[in-house]
Amino acid sequence: MGSSFQKTVSIFLAFFLCFTQISPISCEKKVSLTLYYETLCPGCSNFIVNYLTKIFKNGIIDVVDLKLVPWGNTKIQANNTFKCQHGPAECFLDTLEACAIDAWPDLNEHFPFIYCVESLVYHKNYTQWETCFEKLNLKAKLVTDCVGSGRGKELELRYAAETKALQPPHKYVPWVVVDGQPLYDDYRDFISYICKAYKGTTPIPGCSSSVNVIKMGRKISPFCLKQAAISKLSTISSAFTSSVNRVKLAASA
């Protein structure tokens, strides 16, 4: 009896909050949007910087449950190490962004950081990733400790398992999924799919536009194929190498 009463009260409170203190949009079922990506894939950074950010500007983020999965086409070796499609730097940055998501679970906190790093990637200046902490007034220690310890690898293994479990399996990245349905090479039109999937009654300004896809940025490959040959970076800048070493030293201190 007591359990039933508590359940009834909880439901009543939820409805009460929806119609009083909380925006009606927050009480409606959100559309799930998941991005499977790898940090140094040009198509991924282009999508994050020039396309994904639109939903934060046009109000669509209010009806979206966005999840980022930084793993992509990375392979797990026999010795349980990672072989990333674009070399060691990508493995590091994938782990860095996974740790940022873990350190700041709130999308409004971790997305600006990821956007900052991916902007640097887009402009071929990713060795300056540490500047994103200062630009956003974020405490670096939470993330760098994670990267330099086993926590970062643990997070990446979780993302690896999640990516491997995709049905149908991903063929390339960026791999964009809306409400469980992959968009394949139509991923840049993801806003249209979100608007179609949204079943709420509150009008969303961002869904009223007849044209939701605007091609932006320089001409680049739209995706990185899963079966493409692994591209090993012959050299990694000394600035990047030293920054990675500083993270490891700080974590072991």
C-alpha positions, -999 to +999 in steps of 0.1 A: +000+000+000+028+024+010+048+016-021+017+022-044+011+055-026+047+067-030+046+058-067+013+078-072+028+108-054+060+106-075+039+106-108+018+135-095+049+156-086+064+149-121+033+162-138+031+191-114+067+202-122+061+198-159+032+222-159+045+247-135+083+252-129+098+234-159+096+242-196+071+219-214+098+208-237+118+192-209+089+170-200+085+155-235+104+125-247+137+135-263+151+122-296+183+103-291+213+114-312+246+094-309+278+103-327+304+076-331+337+092-341+374+094-339+392+126-331+416+130-361+392+120-388+388+151-410+351+143-416+345+139-379+360+173-369+342+189-398+309+175-386+314+185-350+326+220-358+304+229-387+272+208-383+266+194-349+270+229-333+238+240-351+215+223-327+229+244-298+221+276-317+187+268-332+171+253-300+169+217-312+192+206-284+162+211-261+146+180-276+178+160-281+196+135-259+231+138-274+258+112-267+294+113-280+314+081-284+351+088-292+364+054-305+356+051-342+378+027-363+403+020-336+415-016-332+423-035-301+456-054-305+464-088-291+484-072-262+453-051-253+468-019-267+451+004-292+459+009-329+441+041-340+434+049-376+454+081-376+482+071-352+492+075-316+481+112-314+445+101-322+446+074-295+456+101-270+430+126-281+403+100-281+412+092-245+414+129-237+378+135-249+365+103-232+380+116-199+364+150-204+330+133-209+336+113-177+349+143-157+320+166-167+290+144-175+268+174-181+267+180-219+269+218-214+302+212-197+320+186-218+307+196-253+324+230-253+357+213-245+353+187-272+343+214-296+374+234-287+397+204-293+380+194-326+383+230-338+420+227-333+420+195-352+399+211-380+425+239-383+454+213-380+466+227-347+456+199-324+490+199-305+476+230-287+448+210-270+459+221-235+448+257-244+412+246-243+413+243-205+424+279-201+400+292-228+370+276-211+383+282-175+383+244-168+404+225-143+428+203-163+437+180-135+404+160-135+410+151-172+448+148-173+448+125-142+422+103-160+443+102-192+475+094-174+459+066-153+441+034-162+408+052-161+412+066-196+418+032-210+389+017-191+366+044-206+379+037-242+373+000-238+337+007-229+333+028-260+350+001-280+324-024-268+295+000-275+308+006-310+314-031-317+278-038-306+263-015-332+236-031-354+240-027-382+278-024-377+293+010-386+310+012-419+329+045-413+330+076-391+313+099-384+285+074-378+254+093-368+225+074-352+190+090-346+166+071-324+186+039-331+186+043-369+220+050-386+219+078-412+247+064-433+261+090-458+231+113-452+244+121-417+249+158-425+211+161-428+207+148-393+186+178-382+158+168-406+158+133-391+156+147-356+127+169-366+109+139-381+115+117-351+104+144-326+069+135-314+064+164-289+037+190-291+058+220-284+070+237-317+108+238-321+121+269-340+150+249-355+126+225-371+106+251-390+133+259-415+129+241-448+166+239-453+185+224-424+217+214-441+242+241-450+275+229-465+303+246-447+340+245-443+367+235-468+363+205-491+373+174-473+366+137-473+331+132-457+341+102-437+369+077-427+363+042-439+363+014-413+384-009-435+408+018-448+445+011-442+457+024-409+475+057-414+506+058-393+519+092-386+556+092-393+563+120-370+545+136-341+555+171-332+577+176-302+551+199-287+525+171-287+549+144-274+561+166-246+525+175-235+516+138-234+547+130-213+537+158-189+503+143-184+518+109-176+543+123-152+517+144-135+495+113-130+523+092-116+535+119-092 
